[in-house]
């Protein structure tokens, strides 16, 4: 797999995210046969090639169920938000493994049973020889920073030890702009329009401009793809950005925001208790239940600009 720097790389891979299946649609007592678009869900194994030039080693570090497409971004975002890599230059290249066949199109790669060839479900991230990786620390961090960690305290401690330095949060946004963001994210979700089955993650600036968006069957995968795309483009830390989630805000998603330097997270759904603790400890503005005309602010109320009601003398 060759890393694409094009801004439309997400669109070009959309064909891998959808398959069609026959379906019988029942309305009242009338049945009609049709073909329905489904969001693809398949495993992706992430392998790491690391070590000095004369002693390279390969290790499988993660398997996740994801929607195919932008797999290089997913792998890079995962490694960055887990603290394995710090800079895009840590990565020499990301390829599908094994590399024993010529490049194929999405159509050629799709088998008759609707699954992609196994070679497109394994990515190999090749690190530069001078990048040091502690496998013991790597495995410990994957365990203790996950949402299934030992306990909340252990998860917060692990995040505190691997996260990059935080600076004073100067991000602010108008409430009226915030109210408009869910509709803007929804409009950009092209695969959701076809399938109705994907989570979305969008990156916005304070003016409400959509900077990037990714979709996936998994919430964390959508965020990894989004952050990974910005990381590979050397745009991190994302201090002047807001992350919008189409669902709920969990600890894991706040962890990824902290690692990417994101200043604000807004969710259309609810945050978890540990997500709120992360927001408070790392000074991430956190909003939940964001709708057209209301929201809950769990941290950072002073960063949300609201029009002051006019006084009686000004009417």
C-alpha positions as CSV (number, residue, x, y, z in Angstrom):
1,X,0.0,0.0,0.0
2,X,1.3,3.4,-0.9
3,X,0.5,6.3,1.3
4,X,-1.6,8.9,-0.5
5,X,-1.2,12.6,0.4
6,X,-4.2,13.6,-1.7
7,X,-7.0,15.3,0.2
8,X,-9.6,13.2,-1.6
9,X,-7.9,9.9,-0.6
10,X,-10.9,9.2,1.7
11,X,-13.3,9.5,-1.2
12,X,-11.2,7.3,-3.5
13,X,-11.4,4.4,-1.0
14,X,-15.2,4.6,-0.4
15,X,-15.8,1.7,-2.8
16,X,-14.1,-0.7,-0.3
17,X,-16.5,0.4,2.5
18,X,-19.8,-0.8,0.8
19,X,-21.1,-4.1,-0.5
20,X,-24.6,-4.9,-1.8
21,X,-26.9,-7.7,-0.8
22,X,-30.3,-8.9,-1.8
23,X,-33.1,-8.1,0.6
24,X,-36.8,-8.6,0.8
25,X,-38.6,-5.4,1.9
26,X,-41.9,-5.8,3.6
27,X,-44.4,-2.9,3.7
28,X,-47.7,-3.9,5.3
29,X,-48.4,-7.2,3.5
30,X,-46.5,-6.3,0.3
31,X,-43.1,-7.8,-0.3
32,X,-40.6,-6.5,-2.8
33,X,-37.1,-7.8,-3.7
34,X,-34.3,-5.2,-3.8
35,X,-30.6,-4.8,-3.3
36,X,-29.4,-3.0,-0.2
37,X,-26.0,-1.3,0.5
38,X,-24.2,-2.6,3.6
39,X,-21.3,-1.2,5.5
40,X,-18.4,-3.6,5.2
41,X,-17.0,-4.9,8.5
42,X,-13.7,-6.9,8.4
43,X,-10.7,-7.5,10.6
44,X,-7.5,-5.5,10.2
45,X,-4.3,-6.7,11.8
46,X,-1.6,-4.1,12.5
47,X,2.0,-5.4,12.4
48,X,5.0,-3.4,13.4
49,X,8.4,-3.7,11.8
50,X,11.0,-2.2,14.1
51,X,14.6,-2.3,15.4
52,X,18.0,-1.4,14.0
53,X,18.8,-2.0,10.4
54,X,20.8,-5.2,11.2
55,X,18.2,-6.7,13.5
56,X,14.7,-5.9,12.3
57,X,11.8,-7.6,14.0
58,X,8.1,-7.9,13.2
59,X,5.4,-8.0,15.9
60,X,1.6,-8.2,15.6
61,X,0.2,-5.6,18.0
62,X,-3.5,-5.3,17.3
63,X,-6.5,-6.7,15.5
64,X,-9.6,-4.5,15.1
65,X,-12.9,-4.9,13.3
66,X,-13.1,-2.0,10.9
67,X,-14.6,-0.7,7.6
68,X,-11.9,-1.2,4.9
69,X,-10.4,2.0,3.5
70,X,-7.8,4.4,4.8
71,X,-6.1,1.5,6.6
72,X,-2.8,3.4,6.7
73,X,-4.4,6.2,8.6
74,X,-6.0,3.8,11.0
75,X,-2.7,2.2,11.8
76,X,-0.9,5.5,12.1
77,X,-3.6,7.0,14.3
78,X,-3.7,3.9,16.5
79,X,0.1,3.9,17.0
80,X,0.2,7.7,17.6
81,X,-2.7,7.7,20.1
82,X,-1.2,4.8,22.0
83,X,2.1,6.7,22.4
84,X,4.2,4.2,20.3
85,X,5.2,6.9,17.8
86,X,5.6,10.7,18.2
87,X,6.3,12.1,14.8
88,X,5.3,11.2,11.2
89,X,9.0,10.8,10.4
90,X,9.1,7.8,12.8
91,X,7.3,5.8,10.0
92,X,9.3,4.8,6.9
93,X,6.2,3.4,5.1
94,X,2.9,1.6,5.6
95,X,2.1,-1.3,3.3
96,X,-0.3,-4.2,3.0
97,X,1.3,-7.4,4.0
98,X,2.3,-9.8,2.5
99,X,3.6,-8.0,-0.6
100,X,3.5,-11.1,-2.8
101,X,1.1,-9.9,-5.5
102,X,0.6,-6.9,-7.8
103,X,-1.6,-4.0,-6.7
104,X,-5.3,-4.7,-7.3
105,X,-8.4,-2.5,-7.6
106,X,-11.1,-2.7,-5.0
107,X,-13.3,-4.5,-7.5
108,X,-10.6,-7.1,-8.3
109,X,-9.9,-7.5,-4.6
110,X,-13.5,-8.3,-3.6
111,X,-14.3,-12.0,-3.6
112,X,-17.5,-13.6,-4.6
113,X,-18.6,-14.0,-1.0
114,X,-18.4,-10.3,-0.3
115,X,-15.1,-10.4,1.6
116,X,-11.8,-8.8,0.7
117,X,-8.7,-10.8,0.0
118,X,-6.7,-11.6,3.3
119,X,-3.8,-9.6,2.0
120,X,-5.8,-6.4,2.2
121,X,-6.6,-7.1,5.9
122,X,-3.0,-6.9,7.2
123,X,-1.0,-3.7,7.3
124,X,2.7,-3.5,8.1
125,X,4.0,-0.3,9.7
126,X,7.7,0.0,9.0
127,X,9.4,2.2,11.6
128,X,12.7,4.0,11.0
129,X,15.7,2.1,12.4
130,X,16.4,4.8,15.0
131,X,13.0,4.6,16.5
132,X,13.1,2.8,19.8
133,X,10.1,0.7,20.8
134,X,9.8,-0.9,24.2
135,X,7.6,-4.0,23.7
136,X,7.0,-4.4,27.4
137,X,5.8,-0.8,27.7
138,X,3.9,-1.2,24.5
139,X,1.9,-4.2,25.8
140,X,1.4,-2.6,29.2
141,X,0.1,0.7,27.7
142,X,-2.3,-1.1,25.3
143,X,-3.8,-2.8,28.4
144,X,-4.0,0.0,30.9
145,X,-5.0,2.8,28.5
146,X,-7.9,0.8,27.0
147,X,-11.5,1.3,28.2
148,X,-11.3,-2.2,29.6
149,X,-8.3,-1.3,31.9
150,X,-7.9,-2.4,35.5
151,X,-9.6,0.7,36.8
152,X,-10.1,4.4,36.1
153,X,-7.1,5.4,38.1
154,X,-4.8,3.1,36.3
155,X,-6.1,4.3,32.9
156,X,-5.6,8.0,33.8
157,X,-2.1,7.3,35.2
158,X,-1.1,5.5,32.0
159,X,-2.4,8.3,29.9
160,X,-0.6,10.9,32.0
161,X,2.7,9.0,31.5
162,X,2.5,8.8,27.7
163,X,0.6,12.0,26.6
164,X,2.6,14.9,25.0
165,X,2.9,18.1,27.0
166,X,-0.3,20.1,27.4
167,X,-0.4,23.9,27.1
168,X,-3.1,26.3,28.3
169,X,-6.3,25.7,26.4
170,X,-7.1,28.9,24.4
171,X,-9.7,27.4,22.1
172,X,-13.2,29.0,22.1
173,X,-16.2,28.7,19.9
174,X,-19.6,30.3,19.5
175,X,-22.5,28.3,20.7
176,X,-24.5,29.0,17.5
177,X,-21.6,27.5,15.5
178,X,-21.6,24.4,17.7
179,X,-25.3,23.9,17.2
180,X,-24.7,23.7,13.4
181,X,-21.9,21.1,13.4
182,X,-24.0,17.9,13.7
183,X,-25.8,18.7,10.5
184,X,-22.5,19.5,8.7
185,X,-21.0,16.2,9.8
186,X,-24.0,14.3,8.7
187,X,-23.9,16.0,5.3
188,X,-20.3,14.8,4.8
189,X,-21.0,11.2,5.7
190,X,-21.3,9.8,2.2
191,X,-21.1,6.1,3.2
192,X,-23.6,6.6,6.0
193,X,-26.0,7.9,3.4
194,X,-25.7,4.7,1.5
195,X,-25.7,2.2,4.4
196,X,-27.0,4.0,7.6
197,X,-24.5,1.9,9.5
198,X,-21.3,3.9,10.2
199,X,-20.0,6.2,13.0
200,X,-18.6,9.5,11.9
201,X,-15.8,11.6,13.3
202,X,-15.2,15.2,12.1
203,X,-12.5,17.8,12.7
204,X,-13.6,21.4,12.7
205,X,-12.0,24.8,13.4
206,X,-13.6,27.5,15.6
207,X,-15.4,29.0,12.6
208,X,-17.2,25.7,12.0
209,X,-15.3,24.8,8.9
210,X,-15.0,21.0,8.4
211,X,-11.3,20.2,8.0
212,X,-11.5,16.4,7.7
213,X,-14.0,13.6,8.3
214,X,-13.8,9.8,8.5
215,X,-16.4,7.0,8.9
216,X,-16.1,3.5,10.3
217,X,-18.2,0.7,11.9
218,X,-16.2,1.4,15.0
219,X,-16.1,4.7,16.8
220,X,-12.5,4.4,17.8
221,X,-11.5,3.4,14.3
222,X,-13.2,6.4,12.8
223,X,-11.2,8.6,15.2
224,X,-8.0,6.8,14.5
225,X,-8.4,7.2,10.8
226,X,-9.1,10.9,11.3
227,X,-6.2,11.6,13.6
228,X,-4.0,9.3,11.5
229,X,-4.7,11.4,8.4
230,X,-3.7,14.6,10.2
231,X,-0.6,12.9,11.8
232,X,0.7,11.6,8.5
233,X,0.2,15.1,7.0
234,X,2.3,16.5,9.9
235,X,-0.6,18.6,11.2
236,X,-0.5,17.5,14.8
237,X,-0.9,18.7,17.6
238,X,-4.4,19.8,16.7
239,X,-4.7,22.5,19.3
240,X,-7.0,24.8,17.2
241,X,-9.4,22.0,16.4
242,X,-12.6,20.5,17.7
243,X,-13.4,16.8,17.4
244,X,-17.1,16.0,16.8
245,X,-18.3,12.4,17.4
246,X,-21.5,11.1,15.9
247,X,-22.1,8.9,19.0
248,X,-21.1,8.9,22.6
249,X,-17.8,10.0,24.1
250,X,-15.9,7.2,25.9
251,X,-12.6,7.3,27.8
252,X,-10.8,5.8,24.8
253,X,-12.0,8.6,22.5
254,X,-11.0,11.3,25.0
255,X,-7.6,9.5,25.3
256,X,-7.1,9.8,21.6
257,X,-8.0,13.5,21.6
258,X,-5.5,14.2,24.4
259,X,-2.7,12.3,22.5
260,X,-3.5,14.4,19.4
261,X,-3.5,17.6,21.3
262,X,-7.1,18.3,20.4
263,X,-8.6,21.1,22.6
264,X,-12.3,20.3,22.4
265,X,-14.5,17.2,22.0
266,X,-18.2,17.4,21.2
267,X,-20.5,14.4,21.0
268,X,-24.0,13.9,19.8
269,X,-24.4,11.3,22.4
270,X,-23.5,11.0,26.1
271,X,-20.0,11.0,27.7
272,X,-18.9,8.3,30.1
273,X,-17.9,9.2,33.7
274,X,-14.2,8.5,32.9
275,X,-14.4,10.6,29.7
276,X,-15.4,13.5,31.9
277,X,-12.5,12.9,34.3
278,X,-10.1,12.9,31.4
279,X,-11.6,16.2,30.2
280,X,-11.2,17.8,33.6
281,X,-7.7,16.5,34.2
282,X,-6.3,17.4,30.8
283,X,-8.4,20.5,30.2
284,X,-10.3,19.3,27.2
285,X,-13.5,21.2,26.6
286,X,-16.2,18.5,26.6
287,X,-19.8,18.8,25.2
288,X,-22.4,16.1,25.0
289,X,-25.9,15.7,23.7
290,X,-25.2,18.3,21.1
291,X,-28.3,19.1,19.1
292,X,-29.7,22.0,17.0
293,X,-30.5,24.1,20.0
294,X,-29.1,22.6,23.2
295,X,-26.1,20.8,24.6
296,X,-24.6,19.7,28.0
297,X,-21.2,21.2,28.9
298,X,-19.2,18.9,31.1
299,X,-16.0,20.9,31.2
300,X,-14.9,24.3,29.8
301,X,-18.1,26.3,29.9
302,X,-16.1,29.6,29.7
303,X,-14.8,28.5,26.3
304,X,-18.4,28.5,24.8
305,X,-19.3,32.0,23.6
306,X,-22.9,32.9,24.1
307,X,-24.7,36.1,23.1
308,X,-25.6,38.1,26.2
309,X,-29.3,39.0,26.4
310,X,-29.9,42.7,25.8
311,X,-30.6,44.8,28.9
312,X,-33.9,46.6,29.2
313,X,-32.3,49.9,28.3
314,X,-30.9,48.5,25.0
315,X,-34.2,47.2,23.7
